[in-house]
Amino acid sequence: MRKSTRSTTATSAATRNGNQRLKLPEVLAEIDMSRSAFYRMRARGKAPKCVKLPNGQIRVRRADLDAWWETQASV
């Protein structure tokens, strides 16, 4: 059986253009924050822009997280 390289190619392309979607645990580890603190911040509208998937999971685009980091540096 041949191994597909499509997902690897799509992932590397997404990483290059900032469209990579990070899972919530990845975001929490990067910003060093608990899940409950993140949800409180999100409720106040202070969290990075999130995308809620149909299955209820949350994703954050790499570009949105980077932009959020920039705004936090100036605060």
PDB file of N, CA, C and O in Angstrom:
ATOM      1  N   MET A   1       0.845  -1.170   0.000  1.00  0.00           N
ATOM      2  CA  MET A   1       0.000   0.000   0.000  1.00  0.00           C
ATOM      3  C   MET A   1       0.894   1.238   0.000  1.00  0.00           C
ATOM      4  O   MET A   1       1.889   1.290   0.724  1.00  0.00           O
ATOM      5  N   ARG A   2       0.546   2.218  -0.799  1.00  0.00           N
ATOM      6  CA  ARG A   2       1.317   3.436  -0.927  1.00  0.00           C
ATOM      7  C   ARG A   2       0.924   4.456   0.128  1.00  0.00           C
ATOM      8  O   ARG A   2      -0.258   4.658   0.407  1.00  0.00           O
ATOM      9  N   LYS A   3       1.915   5.085   0.700  1.00  0.00           N
ATOM     10  CA  LYS A   3       1.642   6.115   1.704  1.00  0.00           C
ATOM     11  C   LYS A   3       1.333   7.438   1.006  1.00  0.00           C
ATOM     12  O   LYS A   3       2.061   7.856   0.105  1.00  0.00           O
ATOM     13  N   SER A   4       0.270   8.082   1.419  1.00  0.00           N
ATOM     14  CA  SER A   4      -0.136   9.343   0.819  1.00  0.00           C
ATOM     15  C   SER A   4       0.715  10.485   1.374  1.00  0.00           C
ATOM     16  O   SER A   4       0.963  10.546   2.578  1.00  0.00           O
ATOM     17  N   THR A   5       1.156  11.375   0.515  1.00  0.00           N
ATOM     18  CA  THR A   5       1.913  12.548   0.949  1.00  0.00           C
ATOM     19  C   THR A   5       1.057  13.801   0.909  1.00  0.00           C
ATOM     20  O   THR A   5       1.552  14.903   1.149  1.00  0.00           O
ATOM     21  N   ARG A   6      -0.200  13.643   0.614  1.00  0.00           N
ATOM     22  CA  ARG A   6      -1.089  14.796   0.485  1.00  0.00           C
ATOM     23  C   ARG A   6      -1.207  15.584   1.783  1.00  0.00           C
ATOM     24  O   ARG A   6      -1.124  16.812   1.762  1.00  0.00           O
ATOM     25  N   SER A   7      -1.397  14.905   2.910  1.00  0.00           N
ATOM     26  CA  SER A   7      -1.572  15.623   4.159  1.00  0.00           C
ATOM     27  C   SER A   7      -0.298  16.358   4.558  1.00  0.00           C
ATOM     28  O   SER A   7      -0.372  17.467   5.088  1.00  0.00           O
ATOM     29  N   THR A   8       0.860  15.770   4.317  1.00  0.00           N
ATOM     30  CA  THR A   8       2.120  16.424   4.627  1.00  0.00           C
ATOM     31  C   THR A   8       2.295  17.669   3.771  1.00  0.00           C
ATOM     32  O   THR A   8       2.722  18.710   4.270  1.00  0.00           O
ATOM     33  N   THR A   9       1.973  17.572   2.505  1.00  0.00           N
ATOM     34  CA  THR A   9       2.089  18.710   1.603  1.00  0.00           C
ATOM     35  C   THR A   9       1.113  19.806   1.999  1.00  0.00           C
ATOM     36  O   THR A   9       1.468  20.985   2.000  1.00  0.00           O
ATOM     37  N   ALA A  10      -0.100  19.430   2.333  1.00  0.00           N
ATOM     38  CA  ALA A  10      -1.106  20.413   2.732  1.00  0.00           C
ATOM     39  C   ALA A  10      -0.696  21.090   4.038  1.00  0.00           C
ATOM     40  O   ALA A  10      -0.888  22.296   4.194  1.00  0.00           O
ATOM     41  N   THR A  11      -0.137  20.333   4.971  1.00  0.00           N
ATOM     42  CA  THR A  11       0.285  20.901   6.248  1.00  0.00           C
ATOM     43  C   THR A  11       1.424  21.883   6.045  1.00  0.00           C
ATOM     44  O   THR A  11       1.411  22.971   6.621  1.00  0.00           O
ATOM     45  N   SER A  12       2.407  21.518   5.239  1.00  0.00           N
ATOM     46  CA  SER A  12       3.532  22.424   5.030  1.00  0.00           C
ATOM     47  C   SER A  12       3.087  23.674   4.282  1.00  0.00           C
ATOM     48  O   SER A  12       3.604  24.759   4.547  1.00  0.00           O
ATOM     49  N   ALA A  13       2.149  23.551   3.362  1.00  0.00           N
ATOM     50  CA  ALA A  13       1.628  24.722   2.659  1.00  0.00           C
ATOM     51  C   ALA A  13       0.866  25.617   3.624  1.00  0.00           C
ATOM     52  O   ALA A  13       0.986  26.840   3.562  1.00  0.00           O
ATOM     53  N   ALA A  14       0.086  25.020   4.513  1.00  0.00           N
ATOM     54  CA  ALA A  14      -0.670  25.802   5.489  1.00  0.00           C
ATOM     55  C   ALA A  14       0.267  26.528   6.441  1.00  0.00           C
ATOM     56  O   ALA A  14      -0.009  27.660   6.840  1.00  0.00           O
ATOM     57  N   THR A  15       1.366  25.894   6.807  1.00  0.00           N
ATOM     58  CA  THR A  15       2.327  26.515   7.703  1.00  0.00           C
ATOM     59  C   THR A  15       2.981  27.716   7.036  1.00  0.00           C
ATOM     60  O   THR A  15       3.204  28.737   7.686  1.00  0.00           O
ATOM     61  N   ARG A  16       3.285  27.610   5.770  1.00  0.00           N
ATOM     62  CA  ARG A  16       3.939  28.701   5.051  1.00  0.00           C
ATOM     63  C   ARG A  16       3.057  29.938   4.965  1.00  0.00           C
ATOM     64  O   ARG A  16       3.556  31.056   5.089  1.00  0.00           O
ATOM     65  N   ASN A  17       1.770  29.762   4.759  1.00  0.00           N
ATOM     66  CA  ASN A  17       0.928  30.939   4.554  1.00  0.00           C
ATOM     67  C   ASN A  17       0.129  31.344   5.794  1.00  0.00           C
ATOM     68  O   ASN A  17      -0.745  32.204   5.685  1.00  0.00           O
ATOM     69  N   GLY A  18       0.383  30.778   6.935  1.00  0.00           N
ATOM     70  CA  GLY A  18      -0.278  31.192   8.165  1.00  0.00           C
ATOM     71  C   GLY A  18      -1.669  30.644   8.354  1.00  0.00           C
ATOM     72  O   GLY A  18      -2.362  31.053   9.286  1.00  0.00           O
ATOM     73  N   ASN A  19      -2.113  29.718   7.491  1.00  0.00           N
ATOM     74  CA  ASN A  19      -3.449  29.154   7.622  1.00  0.00           C
ATOM     75  C   ASN A  19      -3.484  27.904   8.486  1.00  0.00           C
ATOM     76  O   ASN A  19      -4.527  27.260   8.597  1.00  0.00           O
ATOM     77  N   GLN A  20      -2.380  27.558   9.090  1.00  0.00           N
ATOM     78  CA  GLN A  20      -2.353  26.385   9.951  1.00  0.00           C
ATOM     79  C   GLN A  20      -3.325  26.602  11.100  1.00  0.00           C
ATOM     80  O   GLN A  20      -3.325  27.660  11.729  1.00  0.00           O
ATOM     81  N   ARG A  21      -4.142  25.614  11.369  1.00  0.00           N
ATOM     82  CA  ARG A  21      -5.101  25.717  12.460  1.00  0.00           C
ATOM     83  C   ARG A  21      -4.590  24.905  13.641  1.00  0.00           C
ATOM     84  O   ARG A  21      -4.383  23.696  13.537  1.00  0.00           O
ATOM     85  N   LEU A  22      -4.390  25.583  14.760  1.00  0.00           N
ATOM     86  CA  LEU A  22      -3.846  24.956  15.956  1.00  0.00           C
ATOM     87  C   LEU A  22      -4.976  24.472  16.851  1.00  0.00           C
ATOM     88  O   LEU A  22      -6.002  25.138  16.990  1.00  0.00           O
ATOM     89  N   LYS A  23      -4.780  23.319  17.448  1.00  0.00           N
ATOM     90  CA  LYS A  23      -5.738  22.809  18.422  1.00  0.00           C
ATOM     91  C   LYS A  23      -5.574  23.594  19.716  1.00  0.00           C
ATOM     92  O   LYS A  23      -4.513  24.156  19.984  1.00  0.00           O
ATOM     93  N   LEU A  24      -6.631  23.624  20.508  1.00  0.00           N
ATOM     94  CA  LEU A  24      -6.616  24.397  21.738  1.00  0.00           C
ATOM     95  C   LEU A  24      -5.471  23.999  22.676  1.00  0.00           C
ATOM     96  O   LEU A  24      -4.819  24.892  23.219  1.00  0.00           O
ATOM     97  N   PRO A  25      -5.190  22.712  22.895  1.00  0.00           N
ATOM     98  CA  PRO A  25      -4.049  22.372  23.768  1.00  0.00           C
ATOM     99  C   PRO A  25      -2.714  22.929  23.257  1.00  0.00           C
ATOM    100  O   PRO A  25      -1.844  23.281  24.054  1.00  0.00           O
ATOM    101  N   GLU A  26      -2.552  23.009  21.939  1.00  0.00           N
ATOM    102  CA  GLU A  26      -1.328  23.584  21.374  1.00  0.00           C
ATOM    103  C   GLU A  26      -1.249  25.076  21.683  1.00  0.00           C
ATOM    104  O   GLU A  26      -0.185  25.590  22.029  1.00  0.00           O
ATOM    105  N   VAL A  27      -2.372  25.760  21.559  1.00  0.00           N
ATOM    106  CA  VAL A  27      -2.419  27.195  21.842  1.00  0.00           C
ATOM    107  C   VAL A  27      -2.155  27.438  23.321  1.00  0.00           C
ATOM    108  O   VAL A  27      -1.375  28.318  23.682  1.00  0.00           O
ATOM    109  N   LEU A  28      -2.807  26.656  24.172  1.00  0.00           N
ATOM    110  CA  LEU A  28      -2.639  26.826  25.613  1.00  0.00           C
ATOM    111  C   LEU A  28      -1.195  26.600  26.040  1.00  0.00           C
ATOM    112  O   LEU A  28      -0.685  27.309  26.908  1.00  0.00           O
ATOM    113  N   ALA A  29      -0.537  25.622  25.439  1.00  0.00           N
ATOM    114  CA  ALA A  29       0.873  25.360  25.763  1.00  0.00           C
ATOM    115  C   ALA A  29       1.745  26.525  25.311  1.00  0.00           C
ATOM    116  O   ALA A  29       2.677  26.912  26.015  1.00  0.00           O
ATOM    117  N   GLU A  30       1.449  27.081  24.150  1.00  0.00           N
ATOM    118  CA  GLU A  30       2.261  28.183  23.623  1.00  0.00           C
ATOM    119  C   GLU A  30       2.111  29.454  24.447  1.00  0.00           C
ATOM    120  O   GLU A  30       3.093  30.155  24.689  1.00  0.00           O
ATOM    121  N   ILE A  31       0.894  29.756  24.877  1.00  0.00           N
ATOM    122  CA  ILE A  31       0.690  30.982  25.645  1.00  0.00           C
ATOM    123  C   ILE A  31       0.781  30.741  27.151  1.00  0.00           C
ATOM    124  O   ILE A  31       0.636  31.675  27.940  1.00  0.00           O
ATOM    125  N   ASP A  32       1.018  29.494  27.550  1.00  0.00           N
ATOM    126  CA  ASP A  32       1.196  29.119  28.960  1.00  0.00           C
ATOM    127  C   ASP A  32       0.009  29.583  29.803  1.00  0.00           C
ATOM    128  O   ASP A  32       0.150  30.375  30.735  1.00  0.00           O
ATOM    129  N   MET A  33      -1.162  29.060  29.441  1.00  0.00           N
ATOM    130  CA  MET A  33      -2.393  29.453  30.108  1.00  0.00           C
ATOM    131  C   MET A  33      -3.270  28.226  30.325  1.00  0.00           C
ATOM    132  O   MET A  33      -3.234  27.279  29.539  1.00  0.00           O
ATOM    133  N   SER A  34      -4.054  28.252  31.392  1.00  0.00           N
ATOM    134  CA  SER A  34      -4.974  27.143  31.644  1.00  0.00           C
ATOM    135  C   SER A  34      -6.180  27.267  30.723  1.00  0.00           C
ATOM    136  O   SER A  34      -6.476  28.342  30.201  1.00  0.00           O
ATOM    137  N   ARG A  35      -6.863  26.156  30.536  1.00  0.00           N
ATOM    138  CA  ARG A  35      -8.056  26.138  29.692  1.00  0.00           C
ATOM    139  C   ARG A  35      -9.135  27.064  30.258  1.00  0.00           C
ATOM    140  O   ARG A  35      -9.780  27.794  29.505  1.00  0.00           O
ATOM    141  N   SER A  36      -9.336  27.039  31.577  1.00  0.00           N
ATOM    142  CA  SER A  36     -10.387  27.868  32.172  1.00  0.00           C
ATOM    143  C   SER A  36     -10.062  29.356  32.036  1.00  0.00           C
ATOM    144  O   SER A  36     -10.959  30.160  31.784  1.00  0.00           O
ATOM    145  N   ALA A  37      -8.801  29.728  32.196  1.00  0.00           N
ATOM    146  CA  ALA A  37      -8.413  31.129  32.030  1.00  0.00           C
ATOM    147  C   ALA A  37      -8.609  31.563  30.581  1.00  0.00           C
ATOM    148  O   ALA A  37      -9.031  32.689  30.318  1.00  0.00           O
ATOM    149  N   PHE A  38      -8.303  30.665  29.640  1.00  0.00           N
ATOM    150  CA  PHE A  38      -8.492  30.986  28.228  1.00  0.00           C
ATOM    151  C   PHE A  38      -9.963  31.229  27.919  1.00  0.00           C
ATOM    152  O   PHE A  38     -10.302  32.180  27.214  1.00  0.00           O
ATOM    153  N   TYR A  39     -10.843  30.367  28.447  1.00  0.00           N
ATOM    154  CA  TYR A  39     -12.272  30.538  28.199  1.00  0.00           C
ATOM    155  C   TYR A  39     -12.810  31.818  28.833  1.00  0.00           C
ATOM    156  O   TYR A  39     -13.689  32.463  28.262  1.00  0.00           O
ATOM    157  N   ARG A  40     -12.291  32.197  30.010  1.00  0.00           N
ATOM    158  CA  ARG A  40     -12.701  33.470  30.622  1.00  0.00           C
ATOM    159  C   ARG A  40     -12.270  34.642  29.748  1.00  0.00           C
ATOM    160  O   ARG A  40     -13.034  35.581  29.527  1.00  0.00           O
ATOM    161  N   MET A  41     -11.027  34.572  29.252  1.00  0.00           N
ATOM    162  CA  MET A  41     -10.523  35.628  28.391  1.00  0.00           C
ATOM    163  C   MET A  41     -11.322  35.690  27.091  1.00  0.00           C
ATOM    164  O   MET A  41     -11.594  36.772  26.573  1.00  0.00           O
ATOM    165  N   ARG A  42     -11.691  34.535  26.576  1.00  0.00           N
ATOM    166  CA  ARG A  42     -12.485  34.469  25.343  1.00  0.00           C
ATOM    167  C   ARG A  42     -13.873  35.080  25.568  1.00  0.00           C
ATOM    168  O   ARG A  42     -14.393  35.774  24.695  1.00  0.00           O
ATOM    169  N   ALA A  43     -14.469  34.825  26.728  1.00  0.00           N
ATOM    170  CA  ALA A  43     -15.783  35.379  27.042  1.00  0.00           C
ATOM    171  C   ALA A  43     -15.737  36.904  27.125  1.00  0.00           C
ATOM    172  O   ALA A  43     -16.723  37.571  26.809  1.00  0.00           O
ATOM    173  N   ARG A  44     -14.595  37.462  27.548  1.00  0.00           N
ATOM    174  CA  ARG A  44     -14.428  38.910  27.614  1.00  0.00           C
ATOM    175  C   ARG A  44     -14.026  39.517  26.277  1.00  0.00           C
ATOM    176  O   ARG A  44     -13.939  40.738  26.155  1.00  0.00           O
ATOM    177  N   GLY A  45     -13.778  38.672  25.264  1.00  0.00           N
ATOM    178  CA  GLY A  45     -13.387  39.157  23.951  1.00  0.00           C
ATOM    179  C   GLY A  45     -11.925  39.524  23.845  1.00  0.00           C
ATOM    180  O   GLY A  45     -11.541  40.282  22.954  1.00  0.00           O
ATOM    181  N   LYS A  46     -11.099  39.001  24.739  1.00  0.00           N
ATOM    182  CA  LYS A  46      -9.680  39.347  24.773  1.00  0.00           C
ATOM    183  C   LYS A  46      -8.779  38.239  24.232  1.00  0.00           C
ATOM    184  O   LYS A  46      -7.560  38.407  24.187  1.00  0.00           O
ATOM    185  N   ALA A  47      -9.348  37.125  23.825  1.00  0.00           N
ATOM    186  CA  ALA A  47      -8.571  35.982  23.333  1.00  0.00           C
ATOM    187  C   ALA A  47      -8.323  36.118  21.832  1.00  0.00           C
ATOM    188  O   ALA A  47      -8.978  36.917  21.162  1.00  0.00           O
ATOM    189  N   PRO A  48      -7.376  35.336  21.303  1.00  0.00           N
ATOM    190  CA  PRO A  48      -7.197  35.339  19.846  1.00  0.00           C
ATOM    191  C   PRO A  48      -8.462  34.827  19.161  1.00  0.00           C
ATOM    192  O   PRO A  48      -9.243  34.081  19.753  1.00  0.00           O
ATOM    193  N   LYS A  49      -8.651  35.232  17.928  1.00  0.00           N
ATOM    194  CA  LYS A  49      -9.823  34.814  17.165  1.00  0.00           C
ATOM    195  C   LYS A  49      -9.844  33.293  17.047  1.00  0.00           C
ATOM    196  O   LYS A  49      -8.849  32.673  16.669  1.00  0.00           O
ATOM    197  N   CYS A  50     -10.987  32.704  17.373  1.00  0.00           N
ATOM    198  CA  CYS A  50     -11.139  31.246  17.362  1.00  0.00           C
ATOM    199  C   CYS A  50     -12.156  30.820  16.311  1.00  0.00           C
ATOM    200  O   CYS A  50     -13.058  31.575  15.948  1.00  0.00           O
ATOM    201  N   VAL A  51     -11.986  29.598  15.835  1.00  0.00           N
ATOM    202  CA  VAL A  51     -12.937  28.992  14.908  1.00  0.00           C
ATOM    203  C   VAL A  51     -13.516  27.771  15.607  1.00  0.00           C
ATOM    204  O   VAL A  51     -12.773  26.889  16.037  1.00  0.00           O
ATOM    205  N   LYS A  52     -14.824  27.717  15.719  1.00  0.00           N
ATOM    206  CA  LYS A  52     -15.468  26.560  16.340  1.00  0.00           C
ATOM    207  C   LYS A  52     -15.919  25.617  15.236  1.00  0.00           C
ATOM    208  O   LYS A  52     -16.700  25.993  14.362  1.00  0.00           O
ATOM    209  N   LEU A  53     -15.419  24.393  15.285  1.00  0.00           N
ATOM    210  CA  LEU A  53     -15.757  23.390  14.286  1.00  0.00           C
ATOM    211  C   LEU A  53     -17.137  22.806  14.561  1.00  0.00           C
ATOM    212  O   LEU A  53     -17.638  22.923  15.680  1.00  0.00           O
ATOM    213  N   PRO A  54     -17.760  22.182  13.570  1.00  0.00           N
ATOM    214  CA  PRO A  54     -19.088  21.576  13.775  1.00  0.00           C
ATOM    215  C   PRO A  54     -19.125  20.545  14.906  1.00  0.00           C
ATOM    216  O   PRO A  54     -20.174  20.332  15.514  1.00  0.00           O
ATOM    217  N   ASN A  55     -17.990  19.907  15.191  1.00  0.00           N
ATOM    218  CA  ASN A  55     -17.966  18.916  16.270  1.00  0.00           C
ATOM    219  C   ASN A  55     -17.730  19.558  17.638  1.00  0.00           C
ATOM    220  O   ASN A  55     -17.614  18.852  18.640  1.00  0.00           O
ATOM    221  N   GLY A  56     -17.659  20.894  17.687  1.00  0.00           N
ATOM    222  CA  GLY A  56     -17.506  21.611  18.951  1.00  0.00           C
ATOM    223  C   GLY A  56     -16.076  21.946  19.316  1.00  0.00           C
ATOM    224  O   GLY A  56     -15.851  22.717  20.250  1.00  0.00           O
ATOM    225  N   GLN A  57     -15.104  21.396  18.615  1.00  0.00           N
ATOM    226  CA  GLN A  57     -13.710  21.683  18.909  1.00  0.00           C
ATOM    227  C   GLN A  57     -13.352  23.095  18.449  1.00  0.00           C
ATOM    228  O   GLN A  57     -13.976  23.650  17.544  1.00  0.00           O
ATOM    229  N   ILE A  58     -12.340  23.657  19.089  1.00  0.00           N
ATOM    230  CA  ILE A  58     -11.902  25.013  18.763  1.00  0.00           C
ATOM    231  C   ILE A  58     -10.541  24.951  18.099  1.00  0.00           C
ATOM    232  O   ILE A  58      -9.674  24.173  18.496  1.00  0.00           O
ATOM    233  N   ARG A  59     -10.364  25.781  17.082  1.00  0.00           N
ATOM    234  CA  ARG A  59      -9.084  25.920  16.400  1.00  0.00           C
ATOM    235  C   ARG A  59      -8.741  27.400  16.339  1.00  0.00           C
ATOM    236  O   ARG A  59      -9.624  28.257  16.307  1.00  0.00           O
ATOM    237  N   VAL A  60      -7.441  27.685  16.325  1.00  0.00           N
ATOM    238  CA  VAL A  60      -6.949  29.051  16.195  1.00  0.00           C
ATOM    239  C   VAL A  60      -5.973  29.071  15.040  1.00  0.00           C
ATOM    240  O   VAL A  60      -5.027  28.284  15.012  1.00  0.00           O
ATOM    241  N   ARG A  61      -6.192  29.965  14.081  1.00  0.00           N
ATOM    242  CA  ARG A  61      -5.269  30.083  12.955  1.00  0.00           C
ATOM    243  C   ARG A  61      -3.950  30.646  13.452  1.00  0.00           C
ATOM    244  O   ARG A  61      -3.933  31.540  14.298  1.00  0.00           O
ATOM    245  N   ARG A  62      -2.850  30.131  12.932  1.00  0.00           N
ATOM    246  CA  ARG A  62      -1.517  30.577  13.321  1.00  0.00           C
ATOM    247  C   ARG A  62      -1.385  32.090  13.134  1.00  0.00           C
ATOM    248  O   ARG A  62      -0.829  32.771  13.995  1.00  0.00           O
ATOM    249  N   ALA A  63      -1.887  32.615  12.029  1.00  0.00           N
ATOM    250  CA  ALA A  63      -1.784  34.055  11.757  1.00  0.00           C
ATOM    251  C   ALA A  63      -2.547  34.860  12.811  1.00  0.00           C
ATOM    252  O   ALA A  63      -2.082  35.920  13.229  1.00  0.00           O
ATOM    253  N   ASP A  64      -3.714  34.369  13.245  1.00  0.00           N
ATOM    254  CA  ASP A  64      -4.493  35.068  14.267  1.00  0.00           C
ATOM    255  C   ASP A  64      -3.781  35.043  15.614  1.00  0.00           C
ATOM    256  O   ASP A  64      -3.800  36.033  16.346  1.00  0.00           O
ATOM    257  N   LEU A  65      -3.154  33.918  15.945  1.00  0.00           N
ATOM    258  CA  LEU A  65      -2.423  33.820  17.207  1.00  0.00           C
ATOM    259  C   LEU A  65      -1.212  34.748  17.189  1.00  0.00           C
ATOM    260  O   LEU A  65      -0.937  35.418  18.184  1.00  0.00           O
ATOM    261  N   ASP A  66      -0.493  34.798  16.085  1.00  0.00           N
ATOM    262  CA  ASP A  66       0.659  35.687  15.968  1.00  0.00           C
ATOM    263  C   ASP A  66       0.239  37.154  16.079  1.00  0.00           C
ATOM    264  O   ASP A  66       0.917  37.948  16.731  1.00  0.00           O
ATOM    265  N   ALA A  67      -0.877  37.511  15.441  1.00  0.00           N
ATOM    266  CA  ALA A  67      -1.386  38.884  15.521  1.00  0.00           C
ATOM    267  C   ALA A  67      -1.795  39.217  16.958  1.00  0.00           C
ATOM    268  O   ALA A  67      -1.556  40.329  17.428  1.00  0.00           O
ATOM    269  N   TRP A  68      -2.405  38.266  17.649  1.00  0.00           N
ATOM    270  CA  TRP A  68      -2.810  38.467  19.042  1.00  0.00           C
ATOM    271  C   TRP A  68      -1.584  38.689  19.917  1.00  0.00           C
ATOM    272  O   TRP A  68      -1.588  39.552  20.795  1.00  0.00           O
ATOM    273  N   TRP A  69      -0.525  37.900  19.672  1.00  0.00           N
ATOM    274  CA  TRP A  69       0.721  38.068  20.441  1.00  0.00           C
ATOM    275  C   TRP A  69       1.256  39.485  20.269  1.00  0.00           C
ATOM    276  O   TRP A  69       1.719  40.094  21.234  1.00  0.00           O
ATOM    277  N   GLU A  70       1.198  40.014  19.051  1.00  0.00           N
ATOM    278  CA  GLU A  70       1.689  41.366  18.794  1.00  0.00           C
ATOM    279  C   GLU A  70       0.904  42.397  19.589  1.00  0.00           C
ATOM    280  O   GLU A  70       1.491  43.347  20.105  1.00  0.00           O
ATOM    281  N   THR A  71      -0.409  42.231  19.698  1.00  0.00           N
ATOM    282  CA  THR A  71      -1.215  43.177  20.462  1.00  0.00           C
ATOM    283  C   THR A  71      -0.911  43.059  21.961  1.00  0.00           C
ATOM    284  O   THR A  71      -0.977  44.055  22.681  1.00  0.00           O
ATOM    285  N   GLN A  72      -0.584  41.874  22.427  1.00  0.00           N
ATOM    286  CA  GLN A  72      -0.268  41.672  23.838  1.00  0.00           C
ATOM    287  C   GLN A  72       1.074  42.291  24.209  1.00  0.00           C
ATOM    288  O   GLN A  72       1.272  42.710  25.350  1.00  0.00           O
ATOM    289  N   ALA A  73       1.981  42.350  23.263  1.00  0.00           N
ATOM    290  CA  ALA A  73       3.302  42.939  23.518  1.00  0.00           C
ATOM    291  C   ALA A  73       3.196  44.443  23.737  1.00  0.00           C
ATOM    292  O   ALA A  73       4.002  45.029  24.459  1.00  0.00           O
ATOM    293  N   SER A  74       2.200  45.065  23.112  1.00  0.00           N
ATOM    294  CA  SER A  74       2.054  46.519  23.235  1.00  0.00           C
ATOM    295  C   SER A  74       1.201  46.924  24.424  1.00  0.00           C
ATOM    296  O   SER A  74       1.089  48.114  24.719  1.00  0.00           O
ATOM    297  N   VAL A  75       0.597  45.965  25.114  1.00  0.00           N
ATOM    298  CA  VAL A  75      -0.278  46.288  26.251  1.00  0.00           C
ATOM    299  C   VAL A  75       0.523  46.483  27.498  1.00  0.00           C
ATOM    300  O   VAL A  75      -0.041  46.761  28.556  1.00  0.00           O
TER     301      VAL A  75
END
